[in-house]
Amino acid sequence: MSTLVSNRPAPTMNRAHPRRIGPASPQPAADAAGALNMHTLGPGEEALAEWAQAGLTLPDLAAMRRHRLARVRQQLRRADYAGIVLYDPVNVRYATDSTNMQVWLLHNASRYVFVPADGPVVLWEFDHCDFLSGHTDVVDEIRPCVPWFYFCAGDRIPEQAQRWADEIAALVRQHGGGNTRLAIDRCNAEGVAALEGLGIQVHNGEAVMERAREIKGEDEIRAMRCAIHACEQGMVVMRQHLEPGISEQRLWSHLHAENIARGGEWIETRLLASGPRCNPWYQECSSRTIENGDLVAFDTDLVGSYGICVDTSRTWLCGDRAPSPAQRDIYRRAWEQVQHNIALLRPGVSYHELTHRALRYPADTFRHYTCLYHGVGLCDEAPIIYFPEAWQGFGYDGVLEPGMVMCVESYLGRIDGGPGVKLEEQVLITPTGHEVLTRTPFEDTLLR
């Protein structure tokens, strides 16, 4: 494959591996476009001014990138892998802090990266997009991608998959030191077969990335604090627009708009429901008109500033009608569940212990959420802490460590009907205990 040597300075971390790009465009034009990349421009003055007013410390993004790449390589060495190929855009973001059409690339395999345990990081970029990674010093080489999914390759999938595998295998041999064990996070059968035909042993890379992402560095936590603040500013705007007569969709649109305005990226679900649609949970946001006295429950599931996930839930009371006894009862139960389960969080506590010590309500009376806790970082992440009845079938053990961030979940709705409530807090595990990172107040009128 022909490449064009870049005129830009070699990355500071890997000066032995000068960055190269494909011949898509002249380098001066690529450099000019890179200076206008959204990561170079940053989240914007609105967000920065709000964070400054809140006394937040901005993350050192270069340090955050180094921390993340080191975490990936640590896990590769621990598993004795020569390297890993990443397709999931969230994993590519974690390893490189480089993005491109994130949601589209979740279902179109046109961008991928090779991270060796030792050696240069190689990114295969979507068509004519090499300029999108000029801001990051952890990508050493950029090549044009070889897409071999059906949309791009049609009946030439075997041919294109072989081209792809030839490049990957060559890098494994060049930088693996004789190790041919390669992890991949996502790959169709044709790619696995092509690599194995070249003597490469293919292994599941999901565990590598989940374990790398579990422990957040100081700058990731700073970025998360900023993202949470931005999200909660959006929630303030939502609350200002919550009044009888607004539709669920119109209300939900305000969070999307405020997220984008502060450098956020997308929202992963449509989990907002009102009135009778709150029980059972998982109704997606609809055209229903919210009425006076309705409970309105939502789960942000938001990929916000710096690509950080903010996963918090609140249930609000719409209008000026006093809450009913049933609304008060179910809300207080959900709130008490969250508070009790937060109090259990500290380093050294096992997942098994959390499962079996957490507060839960009788399953024959109350509907509950999918899990009690789950990790969060660039999106929902491992671990997931199941309810006791699911432990035997799905549970896996581990231990909480400082730097992990856990979401504490509660959904409650009576099986025989009535109101439903969704609450959730995002909580950092500290060396001595925990810190609740989300700050949006709970509904005082429902707790009184």
C-alpha positions in Angstrom: 0.0 0.0 0.0 1.4 3.4 -1.0 1.6 6.0 1.7 2.6 9.7 1.9 5.0 10.8 4.6 3.4 13.5 6.7 5.1 16.9 7.1 3.6 17.2 10.6 5.9 16.5 13.6 6.1 13.0 14.7 3.9 12.1 17.8 5.7 13.0 21.0 5.2 9.6 22.5 6.4 7.5 19.6 9.0 9.4 17.7 10.4 6.2 16.4 7.3 5.7 14.3 6.6 8.8 12.2 3.0 9.3 11.2 2.1 8.4 7.7 -1.2 9.0 5.9 -2.8 7.7 2.7 -2.6 9.7 -0.5 -6.1 11.1 -0.2 -5.2 14.8 -0.2 -2.2 17.2 -0.1 -0.8 17.4 3.4 -1.2 21.3 3.8 -4.9 21.0 3.1 -5.1 18.1 5.6 -3.4 20.1 8.3 -5.7 23.1 7.7 -8.7 20.8 8.0 -7.3 19.2 11.1 -7.1 22.6 12.8 -10.8 22.9 12.4 -11.5 19.4 13.8 -14.1 19.5 16.6 -11.6 18.0 19.1 -9.1 20.8 18.3 -11.8 23.5 18.7 -13.0 22.0 21.9 -16.5 21.9 23.5 -17.2 25.6 23.1 -17.3 28.8 25.1 -20.8 28.1 26.6 -19.6 24.9 28.2 -16.2 26.3 29.2 -17.8 29.3 30.9 -20.3 27.2 32.8 -17.5 24.8 34.0 -15.3 27.8 35.1 -18.2 29.2 37.0 -18.8 25.9 38.7 -15.1 25.7 39.7 -14.4 22.6 37.6 -10.9 21.6 36.5 -10.5 20.8 32.8 -8.9 17.5 31.8 -5.4 17.3 30.4 -6.5 15.5 27.3 -3.0 14.4 26.3 -2.5 12.8 29.7 -5.9 11.2 29.4 -4.9 9.6 26.0 -1.6 8.3 27.4 -3.5 6.8 30.4 -6.0 5.0 28.2 -3.5 3.6 25.7 -1.4 2.4 28.6 -4.4 0.7 30.1 -5.1 -1.1 26.8 -1.5 -2.3 26.5 -1.4 -3.4 30.1 -4.4 -5.7 29.4 -2.9 -7.0 26.2 0.3 -8.0 28.0 -1.7 -9.6 30.8 -3.5 -11.7 28.3 -0.4 -12.4 26.3 -1.8 -10.9 23.1 0.4 -9.3 20.4 -2.2 -6.7 19.9 -5.8 -5.9 19.3 -7.9 -4.7 16.4 -10.8 -2.4 17.3 -13.9 -1.7 15.3 -16.4 -0.5 17.9 -16.2 3.3 17.6 -16.4 3.6 21.4 -13.3 1.4 21.8 -11.5 3.3 19.0 -12.3 6.5 20.8 -10.9 5.1 24.1 -7.7 3.9 22.5 -7.0 6.9 20.2 -9.4 9.7 21.2 -10.2 9.9 17.5 -13.7 9.9 16.2 -15.6 9.9 12.9 -19.4 9.5 12.3 -19.6 7.5 15.5 -23.2 6.2 15.3 -23.0 5.5 11.5 -19.8 3.5 12.1 -21.5 1.4 14.8 -23.2 -0.5 12.0 -20.8 0.1 9.0 -17.4 -1.5 9.5 -15.3 1.2 7.8 -12.9 2.4 10.4 -10.6 0.3 12.6 -7.4 0.5 14.6 -4.5 -1.9 15.5 -3.0 -1.4 18.9 0.0 -3.6 19.6 1.2 -4.5 23.0 4.4 -2.8 21.9 4.8 -0.7 18.7 3.0 1.9 16.6 -0.7 2.4 16.7 -2.2 2.2 13.2 -5.6 3.7 12.3 -7.4 2.7 9.1 -9.5 5.7 8.3 -12.7 6.2 6.4 -12.5 7.6 2.9 -10.5 11.0 2.7 -10.7 11.5 6.5 -7.0 11.3 7.6 -7.2 14.9 8.9 -9.5 13.9 11.7 -6.7 12.6 14.0 -4.3 15.5 13.9 -5.2 16.4 17.5 -4.1 13.1 19.1 -0.5 12.1 19.7 -1.3 8.4 20.2 -2.0 7.5 16.5 1.3 6.8 14.7 0.1 5.9 11.2 -3.1 6.4 9.2 -4.0 4.2 6.3 -7.1 4.1 4.0 -9.5 1.5 5.3 -10.4 -1.8 3.5 -14.1 -2.2 4.0 -15.3 -5.7 3.4 -18.9 -5.7 4.7 -21.6 -6.3 2.1 -22.6 -2.6 1.5 -19.0 -1.8 0.3 -17.8 -5.2 -1.0 -20.9 -7.0 -2.3 -19.9 -10.4 -3.7 -16.2 -9.5 -3.3 -16.2 -10.0 0.4 -13.7 -12.9 0.4 -11.3 -10.9 -1.8 -11.5 -7.8 0.3 -11.4 -9.7 3.6 -8.2 -11.3 2.4 -6.7 -7.8 1.6 -7.7 -6.7 5.1 -6.2 -9.8 6.8 -2.9 -9.5 4.8 -2.3 -6.0 6.3 -3.3 -7.0 9.8 -1.2 -10.2 9.8 1.8 -8.3 8.5 1.6 -5.9 11.5 1.2 -8.7 14.0 4.4 -10.4 12.6 6.3 -7.1 12.5 5.5 -6.0 16.0 4.4 -9.1 17.8 7.9 -10.5 18.6 6.8 -13.9 17.4 3.5 -13.8 19.2 0.6 -14.4 16.8 -2.2 -14.1 19.4 -4.5 -11.3 18.2 -7.6 -9.9 20.0 -10.5 -8.4 18.0 -13.5 -6.7 19.5 -15.9 -7.3 16.5 -15.3 -9.3 13.3 -17.4 -11.3 10.9 -16.5 -15.0 10.2 -14.8 -14.3 6.8 -12.2 -12.0 8.6 -11.5 -14.5 11.3 -11.1 -17.3 8.7 -8.7 -15.1 6.6 -6.5 -14.3 9.6 -6.4 -17.9 10.8 -5.4 -18.9 7.3 -2.4 -16.7 7.7 -1.4 -18.3 11.0 -2.9 -15.6 13.3 -4.7 -16.9 16.4 -7.9 -14.8 16.9 -9.3 -14.1 20.4 -12.2 -12.2 21.7 -11.1 -8.6 22.5 -14.2 -7.4 24.4 -12.8 -8.4 27.8 -9.5 -6.6 27.1 -11.3 -3.3 26.4 -13.9 -3.6 29.2 -11.1 -4.3 31.8 -9.0 -1.4 30.4 -12.0 1.0 30.6 -13.0 0.0 34.1 -10.5 2.1 36.0 -10.6 5.8 35.2 -7.6 8.1 35.5 -7.7 11.6 37.1 -8.2 13.3 33.8 -11.0 11.0 32.9 -12.8 11.9 36.1 -12.2 15.6 35.4 -13.8 15.1 32.0 -16.7 13.2 33.5 -17.4 16.0 36.0 -17.5 18.4 33.1 -19.8 16.1 31.1 -22.1 15.6 34.1 -22.4 19.3 34.7 -23.2 19.9 31.0 -25.8 17.1 31.1 -27.4 18.5 34.2 -27.6 22.0 32.7 -29.6 20.4 29.9 -31.8 18.7 32.5 -32.5 22.2 34.0 -33.7 23.4 30.6 -35.9 20.3 30.3 -37.4 21.0 33.7 -38.1 24.6 32.7 -40.2 23.3 29.7 -42.0 20.6 31.7 -45.6 21.8 31.9 -49.0 20.3 31.1 -49.6 20.1 27.3 -46.0 19.5 26.2 -45.4 16.2 24.4 -42.9 13.7 25.6 -40.9 14.1 22.3 -40.8 17.9 22.6 -39.6 17.7 26.2 -36.9 15.1 25.3 -35.7 17.2 22.4 -34.5 19.9 24.8 -31.9 17.5 26.4 -30.6 16.6 22.9 -30.3 20.2 22.0 -28.5 21.2 25.2 -26.1 18.2 24.9 -25.1 19.2 21.4 -24.7 22.8 22.4 -22.1 21.8 25.0 -20.0 19.6 22.8 -21.9 16.4 23.5 -22.4 13.8 20.8 -25.5 11.6 21.0 -28.1 10.0 23.3 -28.2 6.2 23.1 -31.9 5.6 24.0 -35.3 7.2 24.0 -36.2 6.4 27.6 -38.7 9.1 28.6 -42.2 8.2 29.6 -45.1 9.9 31.3 -48.2 9.1 33.3 -49.5 5.5 32.6 -46.5 4.9 30.3 -44.1 4.8 33.3 -45.3 1.3 34.3 -43.8 -1.0 33.0 -40.5 0.7 32.2 -38.7 0.8 28.8 -41.5 2.6 26.9 -39.7 4.8 24.4 -40.4 8.5 24.1 -43.6 9.1 22.3 -46.0 11.7 21.0 -48.2 11.5 24.1 -49.2 14.8 25.7 -48.0 15.1 29.3 -50.9 16.0 31.7 -51.1 17.9 35.0 -50.2 15.5 37.8 -48.3 13.0 35.6 -45.0 11.5 36.7 -42.4 12.0 34.0 -39.5 9.5 34.2 -36.4 9.5 32.0 -32.9 8.0 31.7 -30.3 10.3 30.1 -28.1 7.6 28.5 -26.2 10.5 27.1 -22.8 10.5 25.4 -21.8 14.1 26.2 -18.8 16.4 26.4 -15.4 14.7 25.7 -17.3 11.6 24.7 -18.1 10.7 28.3 -21.4 9.0 29.2 -23.7 10.6 31.7 -26.2 8.0 32.8 -28.6 9.4 35.4 -32.3 9.1 35.9 -34.9 11.3 37.5 -38.7 11.2 37.8 -40.5 14.5 38.0 -44.0 15.6 38.8 -45.7 17.7 36.1 -47.9 20.7 37.0 -49.4 22.0 40.2 -51.5 19.0 41.2 -50.5 17.5 44.6 -49.0 14.0 44.3 -51.2 11.1 45.1 -50.3 8.7 48.0 -49.4 6.0 45.5 -47.0 8.4 43.7 -45.4 9.4 47.0 -45.1 5.7 48.1 -43.4 4.4 45.0 -41.1 7.4 44.7 -39.9 7.1 48.3 -39.3 3.4 47.9 -37.2 4.0 44.8 -35.3 6.8 46.5 -34.5 4.7 49.6 -33.3 1.8 47.3 -30.8 4.1 45.6 -29.6 5.6 48.9 -29.2 2.2 50.6 -27.4 0.8 47.6 -25.0 3.7 47.2 -24.0 3.3 50.9 -22.6 -0.2 50.1 -20.1 1.1 47.6 -16.4 1.1 48.7 -13.1 -0.5 47.5 -12.8 -4.2 48.1 -16.6 -5.0 48.0 -17.3 -7.9 45.7 -19.9 -8.0 43.0 -21.4 -11.0 44.7 -21.7 -9.1 48.0 -23.4 -6.2 46.2 -25.9 -8.5 44.6 -26.9 -10.1 47.9 -26.7 -7.1 50.2 -28.5 -4.5 48.0 -32.0 -3.4 48.9 -34.6 -4.8 46.6 -38.4 -5.2 46.9 -40.4 -8.4 46.5 -40.4 -9.5 42.9 -44.0 -10.8 43.2 -45.2 -7.3 44.0 -42.9 -4.9 42.2 -41.4 -4.6 38.7 -37.7 -3.8 38.9 -34.9 -2.7 36.7 -32.6 -5.0 34.7 -29.7 -4.6 37.2 -28.8 -3.1 40.5 -25.6 -1.4 39.4 -23.4 -1.1 36.3 -20.2 0.6 35.3 -20.0 3.7 33.1 -17.3 5.6 31.2 -17.5 6.3 27.5 -20.8 4.3 27.6 -22.4 1.8 29.9 -19.5 -0.5 30.8 -18.6 -3.6 32.9 -19.3 -4.6 35.5 -23.0 -5.3 35.7 -24.4 -6.3 39.1 -27.4 -8.5 38.8 -30.3 -9.2 41.1 -30.0 -12.3 43.3 -32.3 -14.4 41.3 -30.2 -13.8 38.2 -26.8 -14.5 39.8 -26.8 -18.2 39.2 -27.6 -17.8 35.5 -25.7 -14.6 34.6 -23.6 -13.2 37.5 -19.9 -12.9 37.5 -17.7 -11.8 40.4 -15.1 -9.2 40.8 -14.1 -6.5 43.3 -14.7 -2.7 43.3 -11.5 -0.7 42.9 -10.7 3.1 43.2 -11.3 4.8 39.9 -14.3 2.7 38.9 -17.5 4.6 38.3 -20.8 2.8 39.0 -24.4 3.7 38.2 -26.8 2.9 41.0 -30.2 2.0 39.5 -33.8 1.8 40.6 -37.0 1.3 38.8 -40.1 0.5 40.7 -43.7 0.0 39.6 -46.3 -2.3 41.1 -47.1 -5.4 39.0 -50.9 -4.7 39.5 -50.5 -1.2 38.1 -50.2 2.4 39.2 -47.3 4.8 38.9 -43.7 3.9 38.0 -40.5 5.7 39.1 -37.0 5.6 37.6 -34.0 7.0 39.6 -30.2 6.6 39.1 -27.0 8.1 40.4 -23.5 8.1 38.9 -21.0 7.3 41.7 -17.1 7.3 41.8 -15.3 4.7 43.9 -12.7 6.5 45.9 -9.8 5.1 47.9 -11.8 5.4 51.1 -15.4 5.0 49.9 -17.4 6.7 47.2 -18.5 10.1 45.8 -21.8 10.8 44.2 -21.0 12.7 41.0 -24.5 13.5 39.8 -26.1 16.5 41.6 -29.6 17.1 40.2 -32.0 17.3 43.2 -34.6 14.7 43.9 -38.3 15.6 43.9 -39.0 17.1 47.3 -42.7 17.2 46.8 -42.7 13.4 46.4 -40.4 12.8 49.4 -42.4 14.9 51.8 
